[in-house]
């Protein structure tokens, strides 16, 4: 058979077979969702969600088990609400997602606070007057343990595989909290935005349960919906253990030009018995900085905040030479420093030995408290210190901060009674790892 006849037969077979399906297009996971809540008719292009829509892998979205949600009809639409916090999840691939919510009730005022994944504060006290609706957007980072360059993060078992599973699973989870939260619509779409990565210890990470909290999980609230915060910090970690667990490797595998890495360690590093531990800590910080720069990222070193280490009315240094090593490392490699150690001192001292206990995990009468780990109020105030440091030292990133937070003076902290972020429903008496 001549060559031309063979080509003709081949073309005929292709035509008879029909258009070939693209395996990449067919298998591509969904990265855009639109949900309409309540008994009313859903708008075109929106998926209708009712209280009985419980999350499953097969469905790919829904309320998490235990939600006590009611559907309310209003006009042509409606909303879902509850008298207690409730969670809604959507299965998405790893990445950054812009979530846009429409909130409000035609008959009653509503106030909604939204957290994501492990209690990351996204929106604080969003108020909608009766008969009005409010639309707000924010960015949520979703991650998995797998590393694109091979291997995976070594998760702490059982902590990160049970209580902290939402930080690493295949879904984006939102917590709706507050006085009469009324969820009308939710839109989620994958976006390409700068990412602020965080690595650190228990004073930095997303604490999974009340009454513990860390500044890293409060930080998203202070950014406009044009930057993602990806908190890869973990309780009990040092620079060495985070390297060994591949946490830095995971961050570097995701980093792109224009991203940031905030680094705060020291509380656990100082426990080393190695006589050269302080110098090794400084050297490790400098290596991390160079590795971050090599990926096109901007590293920012943060000194560890003080413990509740009062001697009389003044805070005594309980971190040895470690804060100084951070300052020296930053100066030697030419990167910005946020001096949380220096800022936490006037913050604690302004409240005094007794009242400052409220910044830390404590019991009702302040008789017992954790002098290292913070309460949500304390984490919020420390996040404000970090924001102040960003404004002073990281000018490019400062351009992405929200406009509704005035300059913060650590020596004039917010009164504890003005802190109104409602607690999440899950509580624990188990102290986080590390000290």
N, C-alpha and C positions, 0 to 999 in steps of 0.2 A: 504494500500500500504506500503510495507516494506521500511525501511530507505534508503537502497541502491538504490531502484528504484526511490525514490523521488530525490536523489542526481543526478541520471542519467537524469531525466526529466529536472531538473534545469539547468544542464550543456548544454543540448540540446537547451533549450530556449535561453541561452546566445549566443551559436554559431549561431543560426538562426538570432538573433538580430544584429550580426556584432559587430565590435569593438566599444566600448563606447567612445564618444568624451570627451575630458577633458575640462570642463567649464572654468577652469582657463587659460588654454592655448588658448582656442578660444577667450576668452574675453580680453586677455592681450593686453594693448595698445602698439602701435608700438613705439620703442625707437631707431630705426636706420633708417636713410634716406641717399640716395645718389641722387644728382641732377646734371644734365648736362644742361647748359644754351646755348641758341642760336639756329640757324636754322640747324646746322649740325646734323649728326646722333649721338644719345646718345650711350655711351659705354655700353656694357652688364652689367646689374645690376643697371643702373642709370635711374632715371626718367627724361624724357625730359621736360624742362621748356621753354616756349615761353613768349613773352611780354604780351600776353592776358591771361596768367595763373594768375587769380586774386584769392586772398585768400578767402576761404569759409570753414565753418565747415565741409561741405560734402566732399570737396576736401582734406582738411587737410594741405594744403600748398599753397603758391602763393605770388605774389606781393601785398602789401597793396594798397588800393584804392588811386588813385591820382598819381600813379607812371607813369612817362613818360619814359618808357624803350624802347630801340631799340635793335634788334637782329642783330648781325653781323656774317657772315659766314667766317671762315678761315680754309683752309685745310679740314680735315675730321671732324672738330668740329666747334666751334664758341664761342661766348660770348654774354652776355647782358650788356648794358652800358646805361648811361644817362648823360646829361649835368647838372643835378641837383640831389640832394640826393634822393635815393629811398630805400624802405623797403621791406624785404622779410621775411615771417613768416612760421613757421612749428608748427603744433599742437603736443605737447609732454606732458607727465605727469610731475609732479613736480620732480625736481632732478638736477643733474649737467651733462652737456653735453659738449663733445669735438666737436668743430666745426673746420673743415679743409677746407680752401678755396684755390682755384687755380685761380690766377689772371694774366692778361696780354693780349697784343694785338700783333699780328704778324707784324703790320705795324707802330705802334706809341707807344711812351713811355706812361706809365700809372702810376698814383699815387692814392693809395686807403687808406682811413681811415675807419675803421669799428667800429661802436658802437653797443651795444646790449641793448634790453629792453628800459629803460629810459636813453638813452645817456651815458651808461657805456662805457668808452673808452677801446677797446679791442686791436686794432692794429692801429699804428700811422704812417702815411706817408709811406706805403709800396710801394716801387718803382720797376717797372718792365720795363726794357729797351725794345725797339722795337724788336720783334722777339724772346723774351724770356717770360717765365712764372715763377711765384713765388708761392710756396705753403707754407701756414702758418697755424698754429693751435692755438686755444685759448679755454678757458673754460667759459661757460655761465651757471649761476645758474637761474633756473626757479622755481617760487614758486606760491602757491595759498593761500588764506586766511584760509582754513580749517586746523585745528589742529588735528593730528592723535589721540591724547589723549582725544579729545572731544572739541566741540565748534569751534570758529574761531576768527581771529583777528578782532577787532572792527575798521573797516576802517573809515577814516574821509570822510564824505559826504558833498559836492560832489567831493572834491579834489581827493581822492584815487579811486573813482569809475568812474571818467571821465578823467581828464587830466593825471592821473597816472594809468589808467586801465591796461596799458601794463605791469606794474610791478606785477600784480596779476592775469593775465588771463591764459588761457590754452595753450598759444603758446610761442614759442621762436622767438623773432623778432630781425632782424639784420638791421642796417642802413649802406648803402654803400655810401660813400661820397668821395670827393676829385676831383682832375683833371683827368678826363677820367677814372673812375673806370671800370675795365673790368672783369666781373665775369664769369669764365668758368665753375667751378665746386664748389659744396658745399656738404660736407659730415658731418652728425651729428650723434653722437652715445652717448648713456648714459654711464657715467663713474663713478667709485667709487674713488674719490680723496679727500684729505683733504679740508675742507671748512673753509674759513676765514669769519665768521659772523661779521657784524657790527651793532651796535645799537647806536643811537644818535639823534640829532636834525637837524634843517634846514641847519646847517653848515657842515653836514655830509652826508645827504641823497642824493638819486638820484633826482636831480631837473629835472622836466620834460621838461622845455622849456628854450631857450635862453632868455636873456643873463645871467641867473643865473646858478651857478654850485657849487658843493661841492666836497671836496677831496675824499669822498667815491666812487664817480662814476668815478674818474680818476684812482683809485688804481689798477683795474684789468690789466691795460696796463703794470704795473711794475712786473707782475708775469709770470713765465713760464707756459706753458700749462700743468701743473701738480697740480694746486691749483685753487679752485673756490673761488670767492668773492661773498658773499650773503649779500647785503646791506639792512638791515631791519630798518634803521633809517628813521625818518619822521619829517617833519617840525612841529614846535610848541611843540615838546615833551620834557618832563622832565622825570626823573627816575620814578616818581610816575605815570604820565599819561601813560608812556610806559608799566608799569606793569599792570595798569588798562585796557589798550587796548589789553592785552595778547600778546604783541610783544615779551617780554622775553620768555613767555611760548611757543610761536611758535618756537623760536630759539632753546630752550632746547628740544623740541619734535623732532627736526631734528638732534641734535648734537650727534656726536659719538666720540669715543676716537681718539685723533689726530687732532681734529678740534680746531679752535681758536675763541675767541670772543673779538673784539675790542670795547671798551665802551668809548664814549665821550659825556658828558652832562655838564650842568652848566649855559648856557646862559638863559634858561627858568626857571631852578630851583631857581636861585637867585631872582626871582620876588616874591617868597613866602613871605607872611606877618607873617608867623609863627616865633616866636622868637627863636625857636630851629631848624629852617630850615637847617642851615649849618651842624649841628651835625646829623640830620636825613638823609641828603644827603650822608654824609660819611658812616653812618650805612647801608644805602641802597646799596651803592657801595660794601661794604664788603659782604652783603647778596648775591648780584649778583655774586660776585667772588666765594663764596662757592657753590652756585647752579651750576655754570659752571663747577667747579672742580668735583662736584658729578656726572656729566654726562661724565666725561673723557675729557673735553675740557680744553684749556689753556686760561685763561682770561688775557687781557692786558688793563690796565687803561690808558686813554689818557686825559691830561689836556685840557680844552677848549682854543682855540686860542684867542688872543686878538682881540678886535674890533679896528676900525680905530680911536683910542683915543689919538691923539697927543696932547701933551702940549709942544709947541715949536718944537724941533726936536726929542723929545723922546716920546715913547709910555707910557701913564699912565695906571695903572691897573684899569680896569672897571669891574672886575669880583669878587671883594671882596676877601673873604677867600676860594672861591670854588677851584681854582687851588691848593692851599695848602692842602685842604681836600683830593684831589685826590692823591697827593704825600704821605700824611700820611696814607691813607687807603691802598695804594699799599705796603708801607713799613710794616704795621702792619700785613697784610695777606700774605706777601712774594710773590708778583707777579710783573711782569715787568711794568714799566711806560714809556710811550712816552710823553715827556714834550713839547707838541705842543704850550702851552702857552709861555714857555721860548724860543722856536725856532721862533715863529711868531714875537716876539719883534725885534730881529735883522733883520729879513726879511723885515718888514715894514720900519724900520729905515734906512736900507741900501738904500732904494729907496727915502726916504724923504716924508714929509707930502703931497706934490703934486703928485709926480710920483707914490707913493704907492696907490693912488686912483684907478689905473688901475688894482690892485689886487681885487677890489670890483666892484660890479655892478655900472656902471657909464654912464653918457651921453657923447656925443662926445667931448665936450670941458672940461670935468672933473669938471664942475661947480656944478653938482648935482650928488650925489652918495649915495649908501646904505652902511653905515659904519659897518654893520654886515655880510651881505651876499656877497659872492664872485663871481667874473667873472670866466669864464673858465680858463683864465690865472692864476688868484689867486688860484683857486682850484687845478690846476696842480702843482703850486709851493708848496702849503701846502701838497699835496700828496707826493711830494719829501721829505718834512720834515718828514712825517710819515714813508716813506721808510728808511730815515736816522735813525730814531728811531728804526725801526725793525732791521736794521743792527747792531745797538749799543746794543740793549737790548733783542731781541727775536731771538736768534741765530738759532734755529731749523727752524723757518719760513724764516729767511734770506737766507737759502739755496735754496729757491724756487724763489728768485728774478731774474729778467732778467739780462743778462750780459752786456747789451748795455747802462746801465745808470751808469755813474761814481758817486763816492761819492759826496754828496751835502752839501754845506756850506750855511746855511740860510743867512749869512751876505754877500753872493755873489750870489744873485738871478740871474736867467736867464733874459736877457733883454726882455721886452714885445714884441719887434718886431721879436724875434726869435720863439715865440709861434705860431705854424702853424697848430694847430688842426682846421679843417674847422667847422664853425657853423652848427648845425642841422637846419632843415627847420622851426621848430615851435618856435614862439616867444611869449612873454607875457610882459605886463607891470604890472601884478599883483604881488605884493611883497609876498614872502613866509611867512608862519606863523612863529611867534617867533621873538625874537630880541636878 
